[in-house]
Structure formats: structure tokens, C-alpha cells
Amino acid sequence: MSERSLRDMIEEKKPFFYAFGVLLLLTVLYIVVGASTWAVDPIESPTRFCEEISDGLVKEPINAISNFTYIIVGLIILWNLPSQNVRGSNPMLEHGMYPILYAAGSMYIGIGSFAMHGTNTNWGTSMDWTGMLFFISFPVYYNLSRQYAWSDRFFITLFFIIFIFTAILDTFAANNNLVLIENFSDGRKLKLSQITRDYMWSLYIGTWIIQETKNLTKNRLGWMIFLPLFACVTLSVGAPSLQIIILCLMFIVIATLLHFNVGQELVRKSSPDLWIGLAFYVLGNVVWRFGREGESACNPDSLFQYHALWHLFTGLAVYYFYRYFLTENTQEEPTTE
């Protein structure tokens, strides 16, 4: 490869090389800072996902390393971005901020979860949750922007304002352990951190389900209400009954609002990518239950960890959901200016 060809490739793949550089920098920081902190200090907050806590830089090696699934998915998306002069039938088929944000969200999940399982610190747990919130909120706002013709500026402003506020609130709540209601439901407390983690996380997932159901069923309200309620009841693990009731009521309200505010119809091809992604997510949710401390399937000393399998399955779900987004209006072939 000639020097000019190499420069052209680096210019064309600039987002990929930027991301790779950031990953290398974070790796160096992890080693340098960790060598004098979590590698030698007592553990602050064990994650209780079965794996035996190790000494050294990486406290849960298998659970931590499995997060490379998300990072690799993000890098693959960035590497395969189309040329900058390509215009596609939807923003995810272009060399723009939407696929880059999606890829960044995937890598953020991996980095945050690695920080949690690798360090077993409170700040690592905050990185894990903010990464998940960053990723799961993107499809919701992206769908809204497509359905109601938001400008790029409005989308990016709203997305980051809400994310930054949520991330700050989550970090503050987790580090201060604030209790909002002492006896909330089933004899349990309602903590401020649960608002960002249990409610926001579930709310984004349920809203995404409503949006895709709206697209697939051509705005049938019955299905838009039923599917998120079914997911809320079946996928929730140990949630207080009042929390499930509140979320179900919120899903009914959101489904009704989206039903009567029709917006533009989003035409996407659900088969096979959406169904494959959904299957991987459901499988991941199932194995997640076996990966908790105290479960009969838990073997702390084993190289096989169910929670690591959760990372693998949900990482693959992230990839196939991306492929699903690419199918929007695929009857129009991308053109080159």
C-alpha cells in the first residue's frame, strides 16, 4: 500500500481510528491508575454476579473481558461506515452522526461494564449504568427524530441534555445512597438511584418496544399497549409490584400518545435482523438470571460465567439491531454525489 493510499484510508476511516485511539488511552489510564488504587485497595462494591473476586487489576476477569463484544461491535460499525460522499435512504446508511453515536453507545456499554467488573468500584458501577442509559436511549430519540422530522441540531441537543442530566443524577444518587420513600412497595425502600436505573432503563426499553410495534403493526394501539406490558411483567426480575404497576401505566400513556400523534411511517424490514436481535436479547435476559450470586447455577471458580454470556448475547443483539436500522426505506438504493 502506498503512502497516499494509507493516508486516504486513515482519512476515510477517521472515526474508527479516533475510537481506537481513545480505547488505547483508556487502557493505559486503567493500568496506570489501577496499579495504585483498585489493584491494591479493598473492594468497594462487589457486583454480586457470581464470579470469584480476583486480586490485581481486573477483579472479575471473565465478566470483564466478555465486554469486548460491545467494543468490537462498535468498531465494526465504524470501520464499515460508507464513504463521506454517499447519501443513503436513511441517516444510518450515511457517514454521519447517527451511526457514529450508535457505535459509540455500543462501545460505551463495553467500557462502562468493563470498568464495573474490572474495578468493583462505585464509580465503575456508575460508568456501567450511564453507558447502558446512553445506548438504550439512542433508539428512542432516533425513532422520534425520524417519525416527527426533527432537525439534527434538535436531536443532538435534546439527546445530550437528557443524557448528561441523567448521568449526573445517577452518579450523585449512587454515591449518596439517597432514600426517597422508606416503605415504597413490598417492604422495600425507593432510592433515588432506582429512578435512573430501574425506571429510566425500563422506560426506554418499553418505549422502544412501543415504537417498533407502531411501525410493524401500522399503528395498532392494542399491540402497542400489550407488548410492552407483556415485556414488563415477564422480563422484570425481583422488581417491587408497585414499580411494575407504575411502569405499565406509563407504557399505556406513551403508547396512546404515539398512537394519536401518528407522524411519518417508518418502513423497515424486520426479518431477519430485528428478530435475531430480539432473540439474542431475550436469551441474554434468561441467562442473566442464572449469573447472580446465590443462584444454584452459580459457580464462582468456573471459567464459564452466565453473566459473561449475557454480555455476549446482548452484544450480538446490539449488532443485529443496527442491521435492522439500516433497512429503513431500503427500496431506495444509496447514491453517490
C-alpha positions as CSV (number, residue, x, y, z in Angstrom):
1,M,0.0,0.0,0.0
2,S,1.4,3.4,-1.0
3,E,1.8,6.3,1.5
4,R,-1.0,8.2,-0.3
5,S,-3.4,5.2,-0.2
6,L,-2.6,4.8,3.6
7,R,-3.4,8.5,4.2
8,D,-6.6,8.2,2.2
9,M,-7.7,5.1,4.2
10,I,-7.0,6.8,7.5
11,E,-8.9,9.8,6.4
12,E,-11.8,7.7,5.2
13,K,-11.8,5.6,8.4
14,K,-11.2,8.5,10.7
15,P,-14.0,7.7,13.2
16,F,-12.6,4.2,13.6
17,F,-9.1,5.3,14.3
18,Y,-10.3,8.0,16.7
19,A,-12.2,5.4,18.6
20,F,-9.3,3.0,18.6
21,G,-7.0,5.8,19.9
22,V,-9.4,6.5,22.7
23,L,-9.6,2.9,23.6
24,L,-5.8,2.7,23.8
25,L,-5.7,5.8,26.0
26,L,-8.3,4.4,28.3
27,T,-6.3,1.1,28.5
28,V,-3.2,3.0,29.6
29,L,-5.2,5.0,32.2
30,Y,-6.8,1.9,33.5
31,I,-3.4,0.2,34.1
32,V,-1.6,3.3,35.5
33,V,-4.4,4.4,37.8
34,G,-5.5,0.9,38.8
35,A,-2.0,-0.2,39.8
36,S,-2.1,2.1,42.8
37,T,-5.8,2.0,43.6
38,W,-8.3,-0.9,43.0
39,A,-5.4,-3.3,42.4
40,V,-4.3,-2.9,46.0
41,D,-7.2,-1.3,47.9
42,P,-10.2,-3.2,49.4
43,I,-13.1,-3.8,47.2
44,E,-15.8,-1.0,47.5
45,S,-18.8,-2.6,45.9
46,P,-18.7,-6.2,44.6
47,T,-21.2,-6.6,41.7
48,R,-22.5,-10.0,43.0
49,F,-22.6,-11.6,39.6
50,C,-21.2,-14.9,40.8
51,E,-17.6,-14.8,39.6
52,E,-14.9,-15.0,42.3
53,I,-13.3,-11.7,43.0
54,S,-9.6,-11.8,42.0
55,D,-6.6,-9.8,43.1
56,G,-4.9,-7.3,40.9
57,L,-6.1,-5.0,38.1
58,V,-9.1,-7.0,36.9
59,K,-11.4,-8.2,39.7
60,E,-13.8,-10.3,37.6
61,P,-11.7,-11.4,34.6
62,I,-14.3,-13.4,32.7
63,N,-17.2,-10.9,33.3
64,A,-14.9,-8.0,32.4
65,I,-13.3,-9.5,29.2
66,S,-16.6,-10.6,27.8
67,N,-17.5,-6.9,27.4
68,F,-15.1,-6.7,24.4
69,T,-18.2,-8.0,22.4
70,Y,-19.7,-4.5,22.6
71,I,-16.5,-2.8,21.8
72,I,-15.8,-5.0,18.8
73,V,-19.4,-4.4,17.5
74,G,-18.8,-0.6,17.8
75,L,-15.5,-0.8,15.9
76,I,-17.1,-3.0,13.2
77,I,-19.8,-0.4,12.7
78,L,-17.3,2.5,12.5
79,W,-15.0,0.5,10.1
80,N,-17.9,-0.1,7.7
81,L,-19.2,3.4,7.6
82,P,-19.9,4.4,4.0
83,S,-17.8,7.0,2.2
84,Q,-18.5,10.6,3.2
85,N,-20.0,11.4,-0.3
86,V,-22.6,8.6,-0.1
87,R,-26.2,9.6,0.5
88,G,-28.5,6.8,1.7
89,S,-32.2,6.4,2.1
90,N,-31.9,6.9,5.9
91,P,-29.3,8.5,8.2
92,M,-27.9,5.2,9.4
93,L,-26.7,4.5,5.8
94,E,-24.6,7.6,5.7
95,H,-21.3,8.7,7.1
96,G,-22.9,10.9,9.8
97,M,-23.5,11.3,13.5
98,Y,-26.3,8.7,13.8
99,P,-24.3,5.5,13.1
100,I,-21.3,7.0,14.9
101,L,-23.5,7.7,18.0
102,Y,-24.9,4.2,17.8
103,A,-21.3,2.7,17.6
104,A,-20.2,5.0,20.5
105,G,-23.1,3.7,22.5
106,S,-22.1,0.1,22.0
107,M,-18.5,0.8,23.0
108,Y,-19.7,2.9,26.0
109,I,-21.6,-0.1,27.2
110,G,-18.5,-2.3,26.9
111,I,-16.1,0.3,28.5
112,G,-18.6,1.0,31.4
113,S,-19.3,-2.6,32.1
114,F,-15.6,-3.5,32.0
115,A,-15.0,-0.7,34.5
116,M,-17.6,-2.1,36.8
117,H,-16.5,-5.7,36.7
118,G,-12.8,-4.9,36.4
119,T,-12.6,-2.5,39.3
120,N,-15.6,-3.3,41.6
121,T,-15.7,0.4,42.5
122,N,-18.7,2.7,42.9
123,W,-17.5,4.9,40.0
124,G,-17.2,1.8,37.8
125,T,-20.8,0.9,38.5
126,S,-21.8,4.5,37.6
127,M,-19.9,4.1,34.3
128,D,-21.7,0.8,33.6
129,W,-25.2,2.3,34.2
130,T,-24.5,5.6,32.3
131,G,-23.2,3.5,29.4
132,M,-26.4,1.4,29.3
133,L,-28.6,4.5,29.5
134,F,-26.6,6.2,26.7
135,F,-27.2,3.2,24.4
136,I,-30.8,2.4,25.2
137,S,-31.9,6.0,24.9
138,F,-30.5,6.4,21.4
139,P,-33.1,4.3,19.5
140,V,-35.9,6.1,21.3
141,Y,-34.8,9.6,20.3
142,Y,-33.7,8.4,16.9
143,N,-37.1,6.9,16.2
144,L,-38.8,10.1,17.4
145,S,-36.5,12.2,15.2
146,R,-37.3,10.1,12.1
147,Q,-41.0,10.0,12.9
148,Y,-41.5,13.6,13.6
149,A,-38.8,15.1,11.3
150,W,-36.6,16.6,13.9
151,S,-33.6,18.5,12.8
152,D,-30.1,17.1,13.5
153,R,-29.4,20.0,15.8
154,F,-32.6,19.4,17.8
155,F,-31.9,15.7,18.1
156,I,-28.4,16.1,19.3
157,T,-29.2,18.9,21.7
158,L,-32.1,17.0,23.3
159,F,-30.3,13.7,23.4
160,F,-27.2,15.0,25.2
161,I,-29.1,17.4,27.6
162,I,-31.2,14.5,28.8
163,F,-28.3,12.0,28.9
164,I,-26.0,14.4,30.8
165,F,-28.7,15.3,33.3
166,T,-29.5,11.6,33.8
167,A,-25.8,10.6,34.2
168,I,-25.1,13.4,36.8
169,L,-28.3,12.4,38.7
170,D,-27.4,8.7,38.6
171,T,-23.8,9.3,39.8
172,F,-25.0,11.6,42.6
173,A,-27.7,9.2,43.7
174,A,-25.5,6.1,43.7
175,N,-22.7,7.8,45.7
176,N,-25.1,9.3,48.3
177,N,-27.5,6.4,48.6
178,L,-30.5,8.8,49.0
179,V,-33.8,7.2,50.0
180,L,-36.9,8.9,48.7
181,I,-39.6,6.7,50.3
182,E,-38.8,4.4,53.2
183,N,-41.6,1.9,52.7
184,F,-42.3,2.0,49.0
185,S,-43.5,-1.4,48.0
186,D,-43.2,-5.0,49.2
187,G,-41.5,-3.6,52.3
188,R,-38.7,-2.1,50.2
189,K,-37.3,1.4,50.0
190,L,-37.4,3.6,46.9
191,K,-33.9,5.1,46.3
192,L,-33.1,8.0,44.0
193,S,-30.7,5.7,42.1
194,Q,-33.6,3.4,41.3
195,I,-35.2,6.3,39.3
196,T,-32.4,6.4,36.8
197,R,-31.6,2.7,36.9
198,D,-34.8,0.7,37.3
199,Y,-37.3,3.2,35.9
200,M,-35.4,5.1,33.2
201,W,-33.8,1.9,31.9
202,S,-37.2,0.1,31.8
203,L,-38.9,3.1,30.4
204,Y,-36.6,3.4,27.5
205,I,-36.9,-0.3,26.6
206,G,-40.7,-0.2,26.8
207,T,-40.9,2.9,24.7
208,W,-38.6,1.4,22.1
209,I,-40.9,-1.7,22.0
210,I,-43.9,0.6,21.5
211,Q,-42.2,2.5,18.7
212,E,-41.2,-0.6,16.8
213,T,-44.7,-2.2,17.4
214,K,-46.2,1.0,16.0
215,N,-44.1,0.6,12.8
216,L,-44.7,-3.1,12.4
217,T,-48.4,-3.2,13.1
218,K,-49.2,0.1,11.3
219,N,-50.2,2.0,14.5
220,R,-52.4,-0.6,16.1
221,L,-53.0,0.6,19.7
222,G,-53.9,-2.8,21.1
223,W,-50.5,-4.3,20.2
224,M,-48.7,-1.1,21.2
225,I,-50.1,-1.5,24.7
226,F,-49.9,-5.2,25.0
227,L,-46.3,-5.9,24.0
228,P,-44.6,-3.5,26.4
229,L,-46.8,-4.7,29.3
230,F,-46.0,-8.3,28.5
231,A,-42.3,-7.5,28.4
232,C,-42.5,-5.5,31.7
233,V,-44.2,-8.4,33.5
234,T,-42.1,-11.3,32.1
235,L,-38.7,-9.7,31.9
236,S,-38.7,-8.0,35.3
237,V,-36.6,-9.8,37.9
238,G,-37.5,-9.2,41.5
239,A,-39.0,-5.8,40.9
240,P,-41.4,-4.4,43.5
241,S,-45.0,-4.8,42.5
242,L,-45.8,-1.1,42.6
243,Q,-42.8,-0.4,40.3
244,I,-44.2,-2.8,37.7
245,I,-47.7,-1.1,38.0
246,I,-46.2,2.4,37.6
247,L,-44.2,1.3,34.5
248,C,-47.2,-0.4,33.0
249,L,-49.3,2.7,33.4
250,M,-46.6,4.8,31.9
251,F,-46.4,2.5,28.9
252,I,-50.1,2.8,28.3
253,V,-49.8,6.6,28.3
254,I,-46.8,6.6,26.0
255,A,-48.5,4.1,23.6
256,T,-51.7,6.2,23.5
257,L,-49.7,9.4,22.8
258,L,-47.7,7.9,20.0
259,H,-50.8,6.3,18.5
260,F,-52.7,9.5,18.2
261,N,-49.7,11.5,17.1
262,V,-49.1,9.5,14.0
263,G,-46.1,11.2,12.4
264,Q,-44.3,9.7,9.5
265,E,-44.5,6.0,8.8
266,L,-41.1,4.2,9.2
267,V,-40.7,1.4,6.8
268,R,-38.1,-1.1,7.9
269,K,-37.6,-4.8,7.1
270,S,-38.0,-6.7,10.4
271,S,-36.8,-10.1,9.1
272,P,-34.4,-11.4,9.9
273,D,-32.3,-8.8,11.8
274,L,-34.9,-7.5,14.2
275,W,-36.0,-11.0,15.2
276,I,-32.4,-12.2,15.6
277,G,-31.5,-9.2,17.8
278,L,-34.7,-9.7,19.9
279,A,-33.9,-13.5,20.3
280,F,-30.4,-12.7,21.5
281,Y,-31.7,-10.1,23.9
282,V,-34.3,-12.5,25.4
283,L,-31.7,-15.3,25.6
284,G,-29.4,-12.8,27.4
285,N,-32.1,-11.8,29.8
286,V,-32.7,-15.5,30.6
287,V,-29.0,-16.4,31.3
288,W,-28.6,-13.1,33.3
289,R,-30.8,-14.7,36.0
290,F,-28.5,-17.7,36.3
291,G,-25.5,-15.4,36.7
292,R,-26.4,-13.8,40.0
293,E,-24.7,-14.7,43.3
294,G,-26.7,-17.3,45.2
295,E,-28.3,-19.0,42.2
296,S,-27.9,-22.8,42.1
297,A,-26.2,-22.5,38.7
298,C,-23.6,-20.1,40.0
299,N,-20.0,-21.4,40.2
300,P,-17.7,-18.6,41.2
301,D,-14.5,-20.5,40.3
302,S,-15.5,-21.6,36.8
303,L,-14.2,-20.0,33.6
304,F,-17.8,-20.3,32.4
305,Q,-19.9,-17.4,33.7
306,Y,-23.5,-16.8,32.8
307,H,-23.1,-13.1,33.2
308,A,-20.4,-13.2,30.6
309,L,-22.8,-15.0,28.3
310,W,-25.3,-12.1,28.9
311,H,-22.6,-9.7,27.6
312,L,-22.0,-11.9,24.5
313,F,-25.7,-12.3,23.7
314,T,-26.7,-8.7,24.2
315,G,-23.6,-7.5,22.3
316,L,-24.8,-9.6,19.3
317,A,-28.3,-8.1,19.8
318,V,-26.8,-4.6,19.5
319,Y,-25.2,-5.6,16.2
320,Y,-28.4,-7.0,14.7
321,F,-30.5,-4.1,15.9
322,Y,-28.1,-1.9,14.0
323,R,-28.5,-4.0,10.9
324,Y,-32.3,-3.6,11.3
325,F,-32.0,0.2,11.4
326,L,-30.1,0.0,8.1
327,T,-33.2,-1.5,6.4
328,E,-35.3,1.6,6.6
329,N,-36.6,2.6,3.1
330,T,-34.2,0.1,1.5
331,Q,-36.3,0.3,-1.7
332,E,-34.2,3.4,-2.4
333,E,-30.6,2.5,-3.3
334,P,-27.9,4.8,-1.9
335,T,-26.5,7.2,-4.5
336,T,-23.1,8.8,-4.8
337,E,-22.9,12.6,-5.5
